[in-house]
Amino acid sequence: MKPVFHKGKLTRWKDDKGFGFIRSSGSSQDIFIHITALKKNNHRPQVGDVICYQLKVDKDGKTCACNAFIEGVVSKSIPKTSSSRIEKETFKPKAKSSLIFEVLLLCLLPGLGALHFALTTFNAIPLILYPLMSFLTFVLYANDKSRAKQGRWRVPENTLHLCEFMGGWLGAFIAQKTLRHKSSKASYQAVFWVIVVIHIIFWSDWLFFGKRLVGLLLSSVFRG
């Protein structure tokens, strides 16, 4: 017997948790779909995508989608030769030098500010916190991307943003560029760059305007 496929539009999608709901035309019932039900493709599900799927009953007796694919998206694995070519293009010398320049440019004022703060207040915690939190944030990005590929529970975006705010934004920037993760989601990028600007303004104020209130605030925070 030929398998029956249904078609519907993705009306809700929780990317951090890897599941959503499909509504087919002429039906008011929403069908649950998990990321593992989708065949391999080069497109992350988004609200509005048209999904072709089969139905099955899970262990709890609920109807859900299986053997699904996104209409209009080629469902195939990338050949090993292509992957090798992409990897070489991604990490070519020009891309590396461009990333190094961007990193140096971004961390210039915060780095100088943290160094100046350490020399004038004899408190090196900000200078230590930046590389430490950047490393932790990079690891969280890598873990989140791995979870996304495996269809597992994701690292909450609020957790990533908190680590960025606590000094890990530079590690997040490097992860976005090298891992190609969280770099195309507009809402996420908006919050990320607000955090970066806050850090740059903060240290610019310390370096060029001599706001000792900033020093008192940092001292009270780190001593407390």
N, C-alpha and C positions, 0 to 999 in steps of 0.2 A: 504494500500500500504506500502510495506517494505521501511523504510528509507534508502536513498543512502548515503554511507560513501565514502569519498575520502581519499587519502593518499598522504602525501608529506613531504618534509624535511624542518625543521625550518632553514631558511637561515640567518635571522636577528632577534635579540632579545635584547630589551632594558629593562634590569631587573629593573632599577631605575624607569621606567615609566610603566612597566607592559604590554608591547605589543611587537609584532614582526610580521614577515611575513613568510608564508609558500609557497614553490614552489613545485608543484606536477610534477612527471616525465612526460615528453612529453608536458609540458606547459610552456610558458614563462611568464605567468601572476602570480604575487605574490598576495597571499590571506592574508588579514589582520586578525590577531588573537589577542584578548585581554585576559589577564590572567583569567578573569571571565568566558571565554568560555570553559576553561579546567575543567574537573571533578576533584574532590578531589583525590590527589595522594601524595605520599611521595617524589616526585622528582620535583625540580625547573626546568623549561624549560631552555634548553641550545641549542646553535647553533649546528645543526647536528642531533638533536632528530627527530625521525620519528613521525609525528602527524596524527592521524586518525580523520576526522572531517566531519561535514555536512556544507552545505552552506545556508546562509540566506541573505536577503537584508535588510540593516539597514534603519533608518529613512531618511538618506540622499540619499538613492537609490544606495548605494555601496554594493558590495558583500563582505561578511566577513565570517569567520568560527564560528561555534557554536557546542555545544554538542561534544566537542573535548576531546581526551585523548592521552597520550603519549604511543606509542607502546612499549610493554615490561615492562611497569610499572603497578603494581597492583593498581587499582583505588578503594580504599575503605577507610572508616574512621577508625581511630584507636579506638578500644573499650575502654570504660571508665576504665575497669580493667587494661588494658595495659598502659593507660596514668598514672594511679595511680602508677603502678609499675615503670614506667620510671621516674616519678617525685621523687620517693623514692630513686632510684638508682642515679639520678643526684645529689641530695643533701645529699647523705650519708656523715657521718662524715669524712671519709678519703678524699673525694673530697673537702670538705670544708677546711680541714687542708692544703691540697695541694695548694688550691687557695690562702689561707692566706699567706703561705710561699712564693709563687710566687709574690704576691702583695708587700710583705715586701722587697723582694729581688730587685724588679724593682724600688721601690720608695726610696730605701736606699740612694743612692748618690744624686738624685735630692732633696730629703727631707732634708738631711744634708746640701746640698749646699744652699737651700733657707733659712734654719734656720741660717746658718753662715752669709749669706748675710744680713739678717734682723738684726742680732746682731752687725755686723760691720758697716753697713751703716744706721742703724735705719730706714730701709725701709722694711716693712713687706708685701708689695703688692705681691711678688712672692709666699710667704707662704700662703697668702689668696687665690690667683688666682688658685692654683692647686686644692684644694678641690672644689672650686666653679665651675670651668670649668669641673672638672670630673663629678660632679653631673649633670650639664647641658648636657654633652655628653652622659651620661648613659640614661637620659630621651629621648634624640634624637634617640638613638639606639632602645629603647623600642618602641617609636612611629613609627620608620621606620619598625620594624618587624611587628607591628600591621597593618600598611598600606599594607605591602607585603601580609599578610594573607587575607586581605579584597580586594586585587586587586586594591587599590587606588594609587594615585600618590605618589612616594617615596621621601624620603629626599635625595637630591643630595649628591653623595659621596664626592664632593669637600667641601660641607658644613661640613660633618662629619670630614674630614681631617683637615679643618681649626680649628675646635673646639679642635681636638686632638693636633694640633700644638700650640694652645694658652694655653695649659696646661691640656687639658682634656683627654690626652692619657691613663692615669691610669683608669679613668672611662670607657673609651672605652674597655680597656683590660678586666675589670671586666664584662662588658656587653657581650663581646664576649664569655667569659667562662660560664656565668650564663644563658644568653638568647640564646646561640648557634646561634649568628647572626654575619654575616660578618667574620666568623672564617675559612671558607673553600675556599674563593675566593682568589686565589693566587696573582692576580694583586693588590687587595685591601690590602692584608696582607703585600706585599712588601713595599707599601707607608707607611703603619702604622708603621712598624718596623724601617723604615728610620727615621721617626719622633721621635720614642722612643730613638733611638741611638743618634740623635742630642741633645736631652735633657740631656742624660746621659753624653755625651762627654762635653757638655757645662758646667755642674756643676762639673764634674771631673777636668776640666781645672781650674775652680774657686777654688776648694778645695786644689788641690795638686800642681798646678803650679803657683798659686798666680798671675794670669794674671789680673792686675788691669784694663786692657782695657775692660774686661768683666764687671767689676763693673761700669766703666764709661758709658759703653753702656747701661746697665740696668737702671742706674740712669737717664740718659738722656731720655730714652724711657718712664719710669714711671712718671718722673716729667713733661715731655712734654705732 
